[in-house]
Amino acid sequence: MFRIDKRLDCSETTLRISGRIQSKNVPELRAEIESCGSQPCLDLEEVNLVDRASVRFLISCEAEGIRLLHCRPYIREWMLREKLQEAGHPDEL
């Protein structure tokens, strides 16, 4: 299951993501981010599974200045590994 809940708090929007983020969910998540106007925060506390496409998407979100809140350690580790691999440093994995 994949779900997005939008929370407005003063001048900041938080998108709380629940369930699994899979490649098929990335367009919906991207559209929701774009509909916010300003850059929202992504709260990943209730995300329990991701795939490679969604990890790459989260990397691009951070590169655009979107904050990732409550990101699970295994997702952070995967993101780091993907960044290193893209940079051509696979031996540092």
N, C-alpha and C positions, 0 to 999 in steps of 0.2 A: 504494500500500500504506500502511496505517495500523497502527501498533503502539504499545502502551503496556507499558513494563517498570517494575515497582515495585521500588524499592530502599529498604531500611530501614537507617538509619545512626544508631545511638544513639536519640535522641528525635525525629529528623527523617525524614520520608518524602519521597523524590524520585520523581516520575513522569517517566520518560524517554520522550519521544514521538519516534517515527520516522516518516518518510514524509510523506504529505500529510494535512493536517487540513482536512476539508471539513465542510459543514453537517451531513451525515449522521453524522459522527463525534462531534459535540458532545455528544449525549446520553450516549454511552458514556464520553466523557472526564469529563463532569459526574458520572456515577455513580461512576466510579473515584475522583474527588476526594472525593466524599461518603463513600465507603467507608473513607477513610483515618482518619476520626475527627478528627484535628487537620488544620490546613491544610498541605498538602504544597507542595513546590517543583515547578515544572514545568521540566524540562530540555528545551529546544527545539533543542539542538545538531544533531540529525539530522532536523529538520523542513526539508523542501525546498520545500514549496508550501502556501499557505493560500488560503482564499477569504474573502469579506467577512464571512460569518456567523462564521467561526472567529476572525477578527480582532476582531470585536465581543465574542466570548466571552472572548478573552484580555484585552481591556480590562476586562471585568467581573471576571475573576479577579484582576487587579491591584488593582482597586477594593476587593475583598474581602480584600486583604492577602496574596494568593498571590504568591510571588516567581517571576519568569520568568528562568530561567538560560539563558545562551548564545543569546539571541534574536537572530536575524539582523537586520542593519541595515535591510533593506527591510521587514521585518515591523514593526520599531519605527517607521519612517517612516509606514507605513500606519496604524498605531495612532494616531500623533499626528494625522494627517490626519482620521481618523474622529472623534477627540475634538474637534478644532477645528470640524469640520462640525456635530457634535451641539451644540456650544456656540454655534452661530450665527455663526461666524467664517470663512466660506468664502473670504473675500478674503485671509486669511493663509496660504492653502495655497500 
